[in-house]
Amino acid sequence: MTEHAGFDWDDRYLLGYNAMDDTHREFVSLVDALLTVEDAQLAAALDAFAAHAEAHFEQENRWMDVDGFPARDCHVDEHAKVLASVREVQQLLAEGKVEVVRELAVALKDWFPGHADYMDSALALWMVKRSHGGAPLVFRRESAKSS
Protein backbone atom coordinates (compact mmCIF):
# COMPACT_ATOMS: atom_id res chain seq x y z
CA MET A 1 0.00 0.00 0.00
CA THR A 2 1.26 3.47 -0.87
CA GLU A 3 1.01 5.92 2.01
CA HIS A 4 -1.35 8.85 1.50
CA ALA A 5 -2.20 11.73 3.76
CA GLY A 6 -5.70 11.50 5.15
CA PHE A 7 -8.54 13.96 4.81
CA ASP A 8 -9.70 15.60 8.03
CA TRP A 9 -12.86 17.60 8.61
CA ASP A 10 -12.28 21.33 8.99
CA ASP A 11 -14.95 23.80 10.10
CA ARG A 12 -14.12 25.92 7.07
CA TYR A 13 -16.34 23.43 5.19
CA LEU A 14 -19.39 24.44 7.27
CA LEU A 15 -22.10 26.08 5.17
CA GLY A 16 -24.81 26.73 7.73
CA TYR A 17 -27.38 24.25 6.44
CA ASN A 18 -27.23 21.41 8.96
CA ALA A 19 -28.43 18.60 6.71
CA MET A 20 -25.76 19.51 4.15
CA ASP A 21 -23.05 20.02 6.77
CA ASP A 22 -23.75 16.60 8.29
CA THR A 23 -23.59 14.95 4.86
CA HIS A 24 -20.35 16.76 4.10
CA ARG A 25 -18.79 15.49 7.36
CA GLU A 26 -19.64 11.96 6.26
CA PHE A 27 -18.23 12.64 2.77
CA VAL A 28 -14.91 13.78 4.26
CA SER A 29 -14.79 10.75 6.57
CA LEU A 30 -15.40 8.33 3.69
CA VAL A 31 -12.78 9.98 1.47
CA ASP A 32 -10.38 9.76 4.41
CA ALA A 33 -11.09 6.02 4.56
CA LEU A 34 -10.30 5.68 0.85
CA LEU A 35 -6.96 7.35 1.50
CA THR A 36 -6.00 5.44 4.64
CA VAL A 37 -7.53 1.94 4.78
CA GLU A 38 -5.45 -1.11 4.04
CA ASP A 39 -5.75 -2.48 0.51
CA ALA A 40 -7.78 -5.45 1.79
CA GLN A 41 -10.54 -3.06 2.93
CA LEU A 42 -10.42 -0.83 -0.13
CA ALA A 43 -13.33 -2.43 -2.02
CA ALA A 44 -15.62 -2.09 1.00
CA ALA A 45 -14.50 1.52 1.53
CA LEU A 46 -15.13 2.33 -2.13
CA ASP A 47 -18.57 0.71 -2.03
CA ALA A 48 -19.42 2.71 1.12
CA PHE A 49 -18.26 5.91 -0.55
CA ALA A 50 -20.24 5.13 -3.72
CA ALA A 51 -23.44 4.51 -1.73
CA HIS A 52 -22.89 7.74 0.20
CA ALA A 53 -22.16 9.78 -2.94
CA GLU A 54 -25.28 8.51 -4.69
CA ALA A 55 -27.50 9.39 -1.70
CA HIS A 56 -25.66 12.68 -1.05
CA PHE A 57 -25.94 13.91 -4.62
CA GLU A 58 -29.50 12.64 -5.00
CA GLN A 59 -30.50 14.65 -1.90
CA GLU A 60 -28.88 17.83 -3.17
CA ASN A 61 -30.41 17.29 -6.61
CA ARG A 62 -33.87 16.94 -4.99
CA TRP A 63 -33.36 20.16 -3.03
CA MET A 64 -32.48 21.95 -6.24
CA ASP A 65 -35.51 20.49 -8.06
CA VAL A 66 -38.00 21.30 -5.30
CA ASP A 67 -36.84 24.85 -4.75
CA GLY A 68 -36.04 25.85 -8.34
CA PHE A 69 -32.36 26.49 -7.68
CA PRO A 70 -31.05 28.70 -10.53
CA ALA A 71 -27.63 27.01 -10.94
CA ARG A 72 -29.14 23.51 -10.87
CA ASP A 73 -27.88 22.16 -14.21
CA CYS A 74 -24.19 22.91 -13.60
CA HIS A 75 -24.36 21.48 -10.09
CA VAL A 76 -26.17 18.30 -11.20
CA ASP A 77 -23.67 17.83 -14.05
CA GLU A 78 -20.77 17.99 -11.60
CA HIS A 79 -22.42 15.37 -9.39
CA ALA A 80 -22.97 13.12 -12.43
CA LYS A 81 -19.31 13.39 -13.43
CA VAL A 82 -18.14 12.40 -9.95
CA LEU A 83 -20.49 9.41 -9.88
CA ALA A 84 -19.32 8.32 -13.34
CA SER A 85 -15.72 8.44 -12.10
CA VAL A 86 -16.61 6.42 -9.02
CA ARG A 87 -18.30 3.74 -11.13
CA GLU A 88 -15.32 3.59 -13.48
CA VAL A 89 -12.94 3.21 -10.53
CA GLN A 90 -15.13 0.43 -9.07
CA GLN A 91 -14.74 -1.44 -12.35
CA LEU A 92 -10.98 -0.87 -12.43
CA LEU A 93 -10.66 -2.06 -8.84
CA ALA A 94 -12.57 -5.22 -9.79
CA GLU A 95 -9.83 -5.73 -12.41
CA GLY A 96 -7.19 -5.49 -9.67
CA LYS A 97 -6.08 -1.89 -10.20
CA VAL A 98 -5.83 -0.80 -6.57
CA GLU A 99 -3.90 2.46 -6.93
CA VAL A 100 -6.65 4.03 -9.06
CA VAL A 101 -8.84 4.13 -5.93
CA ARG A 102 -6.19 6.16 -4.11
CA GLU A 103 -5.95 8.47 -7.13
CA LEU A 104 -9.72 8.98 -7.05
CA ALA A 105 -9.57 9.75 -3.32
CA VAL A 106 -6.84 12.37 -3.86
CA ALA A 107 -8.92 13.91 -6.66
CA LEU A 108 -12.00 13.99 -4.39
CA LYS A 109 -9.96 15.57 -1.58
CA ASP A 110 -8.80 18.25 -4.02
CA TRP A 111 -12.27 18.71 -5.58
CA PHE A 112 -14.43 18.92 -2.46
CA PRO A 113 -13.31 22.26 -0.95
CA GLY A 114 -13.95 24.18 -4.18
CA HIS A 115 -17.25 22.42 -4.81
CA ALA A 116 -18.39 23.16 -1.26
CA ASP A 117 -17.16 26.77 -1.36
CA TYR A 118 -18.87 27.65 -4.63
CA MET A 119 -21.65 25.28 -5.60
CA ASP A 120 -22.80 23.92 -2.25
CA SER A 121 -22.49 27.26 -0.44
CA ALA A 122 -24.79 28.82 -3.04
CA LEU A 123 -27.27 25.97 -2.56
CA ALA A 124 -27.07 26.27 1.25
CA LEU A 125 -27.70 30.02 1.01
CA TRP A 126 -30.64 29.37 -1.33
CA MET A 127 -32.13 26.74 0.98
CA VAL A 128 -31.80 28.86 4.14
CA LYS A 129 -33.12 31.95 2.39
CA ARG A 130 -36.14 30.02 1.07
CA SER A 131 -36.94 28.40 4.42
CA HIS A 132 -35.95 31.14 6.88
CA GLY A 133 -35.80 34.36 4.85
CA GLY A 134 -32.14 35.05 5.60
CA ALA A 135 -28.58 33.92 5.13
CA PRO A 136 -27.06 30.97 7.04
CA LEU A 137 -25.26 31.79 10.24
CA VAL A 138 -22.06 29.78 10.57
CA PHE A 139 -19.90 29.49 13.69
CA ARG A 140 -16.47 28.07 12.99
CA ARG A 141 -13.94 27.02 15.57
CA GLU A 142 -10.54 28.54 15.08
CA SER A 143 -8.28 25.77 13.82
CA ALA A 144 -4.88 25.15 15.33
CA LYS A 145 -3.41 25.68 11.85
CA SER A 146 -4.46 29.33 11.75
CA SER A 147 -3.19 30.14 15.27
FIKOLZA-1660 file (N, C-alpha, C; in steps of 0.1 Angstrom, whole numbers, plus 5000, padded with zeros to 4 digits):
% residues 147
   i   px   py   pz ch aa at
   1 5008 4988 5000  A  M  N
   1 5000 5000 5000  A  M CA
   1 5009 5012 5000  A  M  C
   2 5006 5022 4991  A  T  N
   2 5013 5035 4991  A  T CA
   2 5007 5043 5002  A  T  C
   3 5015 5051 5009  A  E  N
   3 5010 5059 5020  A  E CA
   3 5005 5072 5014  A  E  C
   4 4993 5076 5019  A  H  N
   4 4986 5088 5015  A  H CA
   4 4982 5096 5027  A  H  C
   5 4983 5109 5027  A  A  N
   5 4978 5117 5038  A  A CA
   5 4963 5116 5038  A  A  C
   6 4957 5116 5050  A  G  N
   6 4943 5115 5052  A  G CA
   6 4936 5128 5048  A  G  C
   7 4923 5128 5051  A  F  N
   7 4915 5140 5048  A  F CA
   7 4906 5142 5061  A  F  C
   8 4910 5153 5068  A  D  N
   8 4903 5156 5080  A  D CA
   8 4893 5167 5078  A  D  C
   9 4882 5166 5086  A  W  N
   9 4871 5176 5086  A  W CA
   9 4877 5189 5091  A  W  C
  10 4873 5200 5085  A  D  N
  10 4877 5213 5090  A  D CA
  10 4864 5222 5090  A  D  C
  11 4863 5230 5100  A  D  N
  11 4851 5238 5101  A  D CA
  11 4849 5248 5090  A  D  C
  12 4860 5250 5082  A  R  N
  12 4859 5259 5071  A  R CA
  12 4849 5254 5060  A  R  C
  13 4846 5240 5061  A  Y  N
  13 4837 5234 5052  A  Y CA
  13 4822 5237 5056  A  Y  C
  14 4820 5242 5068  A  L  N
  14 4806 5244 5073  A  L CA
  14 4799 5255 5064  A  L  C
  15 4787 5252 5060  A  L  N
  15 4779 5261 5052  A  L CA
  15 4767 5267 5058  A  L  C
  16 4763 5262 5070  A  G  N
  16 4752 5267 5077  A  G CA
  16 4738 5261 5074  A  G  C
  17 4738 5250 5067  A  Y  N
  17 4726 5242 5064  A  Y CA
  17 4729 5229 5070  A  Y  C
  18 4723 5226 5082  A  N  N
  18 4728 5214 5090  A  N CA
  18 4727 5201 5082  A  N  C
  19 4717 5199 5074  A  A  N
  19 4716 5186 5067  A  A CA
  19 4727 5185 5057  A  A  C
  20 4731 5195 5051  A  M  N
  20 4742 5195 5042  A  M CA
  20 4756 5194 5049  A  M  C
  21 4757 5201 5060  A  D  N
  21 4769 5200 5068  A  D CA
  21 4772 5186 5073  A  D  C
  22 4761 5180 5078  A  D  N
  22 4762 5166 5083  A  D CA
  22 4767 5156 5072  A  D  C
  23 4761 5158 5060  A  T  N
  23 4764 5150 5049  A  T CA
  23 4778 5152 5044  A  T  C
  24 4783 5164 5045  A  H  N
  24 4797 5168 5041  A  H CA
  24 4807 5162 5051  A  H  C
  25 4803 5161 5064  A  R  N
  25 4812 5155 5074  A  R CA
  25 4814 5140 5070  A  R  C
  26 4803 5134 5066  A  E  N
  26 4804 5120 5063  A  E CA
  26 4812 5118 5050  A  E  C
  27 4810 5127 5040  A  F  N
  27 4818 5126 5028  A  F CA
  27 4833 5127 5031  A  F  C
  28 4837 5136 5039  A  V  N
  28 4851 5138 5043  A  V CA
  28 4856 5125 5049  A  V  C
  29 4848 5120 5059  A  S  N
  29 4852 5108 5066  A  S CA
  29 4854 5096 5056  A  S  C
  30 4845 5094 5046  A  L  N
  30 4846 5083 5037  A  L CA
  30 4858 5085 5027  A  L  C
  31 4860 5097 5023  A  V  N
  31 4872 5100 5015  A  V CA
  31 4885 5097 5023  A  V  C
  32 4885 5101 5036  A  D  N
  32 4896 5098 5044  A  D CA
  32 4899 5083 5045  A  D  C
  33 4888 5075 5046  A  A  N
  33 4889 5060 5046  A  A CA
  33 4895 5055 5033  A  A  C
  34 4891 5061 5021  A  L  N
  34 4897 5057 5008  A  L CA
  34 4912 5059 5008  A  L  C
  35 4916 5070 5015  A  L  N
  35 4930 5073 5015  A  L CA
  35 4939 5065 5025  A  L  C
  36 4932 5060 5035  A  T  N
  36 4940 5054 5046  A  T CA
  36 4938 5040 5049  A  T  C
  37 4927 5034 5044  A  V  N
  37 4925 5019 5048  A  V CA
  37 4935 5011 5041  A  V  C
  38 4937 4999 5047  A  E  N
  38 4945 4989 5040  A  E CA
  38 4939 4984 5027  A  E  C
  39 4947 4980 5018  A  D  N
  39 4943 4975 5005  A  D CA
  39 4931 4965 5006  A  D  C
  40 4932 4956 5016  A  A  N
  40 4922 4945 5018  A  A CA
  40 4908 4951 5021  A  A  C
  41 4908 4963 5026  A  Q  N
  41 4895 4969 5029  A  Q CA
  41 4890 4980 5019  A  Q  C
  42 4898 4981 5008  A  L  N
  42 4896 4992 4999  A  L CA
  42 4883 4990 4991  A  L  C
  43 4879 4978 4987  A  A  N
  43 4867 4976 4980  A  A CA
  43 4855 4980 4988  A  A  C
  44 4855 4976 5001  A  A  N
  44 4844 4979 5010  A  A CA
  44 4843 4994 5012  A  A  C
  45 4855 5001 5014  A  A  N
  45 4855 5015 5015  A  A CA
  45 4850 5022 5003  A  A  C
  46 4853 5017 4991  A  L  N
  46 4849 5023 4979  A  L CA
  46 4834 5021 4977  A  L  C
  47 4829 5010 4980  A  D  N
  47 4814 5007 4980  A  D CA
  47 4807 5016 4989  A  D  C
  48 4812 5018 5001  A  A  N
  48 4806 5027 5011  A  A CA
  48 4806 5041 5006  A  A  C
  49 4817 5046 5000  A  F  N
  49 4817 5059 4994  A  F CA
  49 4807 5061 4983  A  F  C
  50 4807 5051 4974  A  A  N
  50 4798 5051 4963  A  A CA
  50 4783 5052 4967  A  A  C
  51 4779 5045 4977  A  A  N
  51 4766 5045 4983  A  A CA
  51 4763 5059 4989  A  A  C
  52 4773 5064 4996  A  H  N
  52 4771 5077 5002  A  H CA
  52 4770 5088 4991  A  H  C
  53 4779 5088 4981  A  A  N
  53 4778 5098 4971  A  A CA
  53 4765 5098 4963  A  A  C
  54 4760 5086 4960  A  E  N
  54 4747 5085 4953  A  E CA
  54 4736 5092 4961  A  E  C
  55 4735 5088 4974  A  A  N
  55 4725 5094 4983  A  A CA
  55 4727 5109 4985  A  A  C
  56 4740 5113 4987  A  H  N
  56 4743 5127 4989  A  H CA
  56 4739 5135 4978  A  H  C
  57 4743 5131 4966  A  F  N
  57 4741 5139 4954  A  F CA
  57 4726 5139 4950  A  F  C
  58 4719 5127 4953  A  E  N
  58 4705 5126 4950  A  E CA
  58 4697 5136 4959  A  E  C
  59 4702 5137 4972  A  Q  N
  59 4695 5146 4981  A  Q CA
  59 4697 5161 4976  A  Q  C
  60 4709 5165 4973  A  E  N
  60 4711 5178 4968  A  E CA
  60 4704 5181 4955  A  E  C
  61 4703 5171 4946  A  N  N
  61 4696 5173 4934  A  N CA
  61 4681 5175 4937  A  N  C
  62 4676 5168 4946  A  R  N
  62 4661 5169 4950  A  R CA
  62 4659 5183 4956  A  R  C
  63 4668 5188 4964  A  W  N
  63 4666 5202 4970  A  W CA
  63 4666 5212 4958  A  W  C
  64 4675 5210 4949  A  M  N
  64 4675 5219 4938  A  M CA
  64 4662 5219 4929  A  M  C
  65 4657 5207 4927  A  D  N
  65 4645 5205 4919  A  D CA
  65 4633 5211 4926  A  D  C
  66 4632 5208 4939  A  V  N
  66 4620 5213 4947  A  V CA
  66 4620 5228 4948  A  V  C
  67 4631 5234 4950  A  D  N
  67 4632 5249 4952  A  D CA
  67 4635 5257 4940  A  D  C
  68 4637 5251 4929  A  G  N
  68 4640 5259 4917  A  G CA
  68 4653 5266 4917  A  G  C
  69 4663 5259 4922  A  F  N
  69 4676 5265 4923  A  F CA
  69 4682 5269 4909  A  F  C
  70 4686 5282 4908  A  P  N
  70 4690 5287 4895  A  P CA
  70 4702 5280 4888  A  P  C
  71 4711 5276 4896  A  A  N
  71 4724 5270 4891  A  A CA
  71 4723 5255 4891  A  A  C
  72 4711 5249 4890  A  R  N
  72 4709 5235 4891  A  R CA
  72 4716 5227 4881  A  R  C
  73 4716 5230 4868  A  D  N
  73 4721 5222 4858  A  D CA
  73 4736 5220 4860  A  D  C
  74 4744 5230 4862  A  C  N
  74 4758 5229 4864  A  C CA
  74 4761 5220 4876  A  C  C
  75 4754 5222 4887  A  H  N
  75 4756 5215 4899  A  H CA
  75 4753 5200 4897  A  H  C
  76 4742 5197 4891  A  V  N
  76 4738 5183 4888  A  V CA
  76 4749 5176 4879  A  V  C
  77 4753 5184 4869  A  D  N
  77 4763 5178 4860  A  D CA
  77 4776 5175 4867  A  D  C
  78 4780 5183 4876  A  E  N
  78 4792 5180 4884  A  E CA
  78 4790 5167 4892  A  E  C
  79 4779 5166 4899  A  H  N
  79 4776 5154 4906  A  H CA
  79 4776 5141 4897  A  H  C
  80 4771 5143 4885  A  A  N
  80 4770 5131 4876  A  A CA
  80 4784 5127 4872  A  A  C
  81 4793 5137 4870  A  K  N
  81 4807 5134 4866  A  K CA
  81 4814 5127 4877  A  K  C
  82 4812 5131 4889  A  V  N
  82 4819 5124 4901  A  V CA
  82 4814 5110 4901  A  V  C
  83 4801 5108 4900  A  L  N
  83 4795 5094 4901  A  L CA
  83 4800 5085 4890  A  L  C
  84 4801 5091 4878  A  A  N
  84 4807 5083 4867  A  A CA
  84 4821 5079 4869  A  A  C
  85 4829 5088 4875  A  S  N
  85 4843 5084 4879  A  S CA
  85 4843 5074 4889  A  S  C
  86 4834 5074 4899  A  V  N
  86 4834 5064 4910  A  V CA
  86 4831 5051 4904  A  V  C
  87 4821 5050 4895  A  R  N
  87 4817 5037 4889  A  R CA
  87 4828 5032 4880  A  R  C
  88 4835 5040 4873  A  E  N
  88 4847 5036 4865  A  E CA
  88 4858 5030 4874  A  E  C
  89 4860 5037 4885  A  V  N
  89 4871 5032 4895  A  V CA
  89 4866 5019 4901  A  V  C
  90 4853 5017 4904  A  Q  N
  90 4849 5004 4909  A  Q CA
  90 4852 4993 4899  A  Q  C
  91 4850 4996 4887  A  Q  N
  91 4853 4986 4877  A  Q CA
  91 4868 4983 4876  A  Q  C
  92 4876 4993 4876  A  L  N
  92 4890 4991 4876  A  L CA
  92 4895 4984 4888  A  L  C
  93 4889 4987 4900  A  L  N
  93 4893 4979 4912  A  L CA
  93 4890 4965 4910  A  L  C
  94 4878 4962 4904  A  A  N
  94 4874 4948 4902  A  A CA
  94 4884 4941 4893  A  A  C
  95 4891 4948 4885  A  E  N
  95 4902 4943 4876  A  E CA
  95 4915 4942 4883  A  E  C
  96 4916 4946 4896  A  G  N
  96 4928 4945 4903  A  G CA
  96 4937 4958 4904  A  G  C
  97 4932 4969 4898  A  K  N
  97 4939 4981 4898  A  K CA
  97 4936 4989 4911  A  K  C
  98 4944 4986 4921  A  V  N
  98 4942 4992 4934  A  V CA
  98 4945 5007 4935  A  V  C
  99 4956 5011 4929  A  E  N
  99 4961 5025 4931  A  E CA
  99 4951 5035 4925  A  E  C
 100 4943 5031 4915  A  V  N
 100 4934 5040 4909  A  V CA
 100 4923 5045 4920  A  V  C
 101 4921 5037 4930  A  V  N
 101 4912 5041 4941  A  V CA
 101 4918 5053 4949  A  V  C
 102 4931 5051 4952  A  R  N
 102 4938 5062 4959  A  R CA
 102 4938 5074 4951  A  R  C
 103 4940 5073 4938  A  E  N
 103 4940 5085 4929  A  E CA
 103 4927 5092 4929  A  E  C
 104 4916 5084 4929  A  L  N
 104 4903 5090 4930  A  L CA
 104 4901 5097 4943  A  L  C
 105 4906 5091 4954  A  A  N
 105 4904 5097 4967  A  A CA
 105 4912 5111 4967  A  A  C
 106 4924 5111 4962  A  V  N
 106 4932 5124 4961  A  V CA
 106 4924 5134 4953  A  V  C
 107 4919 5130 4942  A  A  N
 107 4911 5139 4933  A  A CA
 107 4899 5144 4941  A  A  C
 108 4892 5136 4948  A  L  N
 108 4880 5140 4956  A  L CA
 108 4884 5150 4967  A  L  C
 109 4895 5147 4974  A  K  N
 109 4900 5156 4984  A  K CA
 109 4904 5169 4978  A  K  C
 110 4909 5170 4966  A  D  N
 110 4912 5182 4960  A  D CA
 110 4899 5190 4955  A  D  C
 111 4890 5182 4950  A  W  N
 111 4877 5187 4944  A  W CA
 111 4868 5193 4955  A  W  C
 112 4866 5186 4966  A  F  N
 112 4856 5189 4975  A  F CA
 112 4856 5204 4980  A  F  C
 113 4867 5209 4985  A  P  N
 113 4867 5223 4991  A  P CA
 113 4861 5233 4981  A  P  C
 114 4865 5232 4968  A  G  N
 114 4860 5242 4958  A  G CA
 114 4846 5240 4955  A  G  C
 115 4842 5227 4954  A  H  N
 115 4828 5224 4952  A  H CA
 115 4819 5229 4963  A  H  C
 116 4823 5227 4976  A  A  N
 116 4816 5232 4987  A  A CA
 116 4816 5247 4988  A  A  C
 117 4827 5253 4986  A  D  N
 117 4828 5268 4986  A  D CA
 117 4820 5275 4976  A  D  C
 118 4818 5269 4964  A  Y  N
 118 4811 5276 4954  A  Y CA
 118 4797 5271 4951  A  Y  C
 119 4796 5258 4948  A  M  N
 119 4784 5253 4944  A  M CA
 119 4775 5250 4956  A  M  C
 120 4780 5243 4966  A  D  N
 120 4772 5239 4978  A  D CA
 120 4769 5251 4986  A  D  C
 121 4778 5261 4987  A  S  N
 121 4775 5273 4996  A  S CA
 121 4764 5281 4990  A  S  C
 122 4763 5281 4976  A  A  N
 122 4752 5288 4970  A  A CA
 122 4739 5281 4972  A  A  C
 123 4739 5268 4972  A  L  N
 123 4727 5260 4974  A  L CA
 123 4723 5261 4989  A  L  C
 124 4733 5261 4998  A  A  N
 124 4729 5263 5012  A  A CA
 124 4723 5276 5015  A  A  C
 125 4729 5287 5009  A  L  N
 125 4723 5300 5010  A  L CA
 125 4709 5300 5005  A  L  C
 126 4707 5294 4993  A  W  N
 126 4694 5294 4987  A  W CA
 126 4684 5287 4996  A  W  C
 127 4688 5275 5001  A  M  N
 127 4679 5267 5010  A  M CA
 127 4675 5275 5023  A  M  C
 128 4685 5281 5029  A  V  N
 128 4682 5289 5041  A  V CA
 128 4673 5301 5038  A  V  C
 129 4677 5308 5028  A  K  N
 129 4669 5320 5024  A  K CA
 129 4654 5316 5021  A  K  C
 130 4652 5305 5014  A  R  N
 130 4639 5300 5011  A  R CA
 130 4631 5296 5023  A  R  C
 131 4638 5289 5033  A  S  N
 131 4631 5284 5044  A  S CA
 131 4630 5294 5056  A  S  C
 132 4640 5303 5057  A  H  N
 132 4640 5311 5069  A  H CA
 132 4641 5326 5065  A  H  C
 133 4642 5330 5053  A  G  N
 133 4642 5344 5049  A  G CA
 133 4655 5351 5051  A  G  C
 134 4666 5344 5054  A  G  N
 134 4679 5351 5056  A  G CA
 134 4690 5342 5052  A  G  C
 135 4702 5347 5055  A  A  N
 135 4714 5339 5051  A  A CA
 135 4718 5330 5063  A  A  C
 136 4725 5319 5060  A  P  N
 136 4729 5310 5070  A  P CA
 136 4739 5317 5080  A  P  C
 137 4738 5313 5092  A  L  N
 137 4747 5318 5102  A  L CA
 137 4757 5306 5106  A  L  C
 138 4770 5308 5104  A  V  N
 138 4779 5298 5106  A  V CA
 138 4789 5302 5117  A  V  C
 139 4791 5293 5127  A  F  N
 139 4801 5295 5137  A  F CA
 139 4812 5285 5134  A  F  C
 140 4824 5290 5132  A  R  N
 140 4835 5281 5130  A  R CA
 140 4845 5282 5141  A  R  C
 141 4850 5270 5146  A  R  N
 141 4861 5270 5156  A  R CA
 141 4873 5275 5149  A  R  C
 142 4882 5282 5156  A  E  N
 142 4895 5285 5151  A  E CA
 142 4903 5273 5151  A  E  C
 143 4909 5270 5139  A  S  N
 143 4917 5258 5138  A  S CA
 143 4931 5261 5144  A  S  C
 144 4938 5250 5148  A  A  N
 144 4951 5251 5153  A  A CA
 144 4961 5256 5142  A  A  C
 145 4957 5253 5130  A  K  N
 145 4966 5257 5118  A  K CA
 145 4967 5272 5117  A  K  C
 146 4956 5279 5120  A  S  N
 146 4955 5293 5118  A  S CA
 146 4960 5301 5130  A  S  C
 147 4963 5295 5141  A  S  N
 147 4968 5301 5153  A  S CA
 147 4982 5306 5151  A  S  C
% end
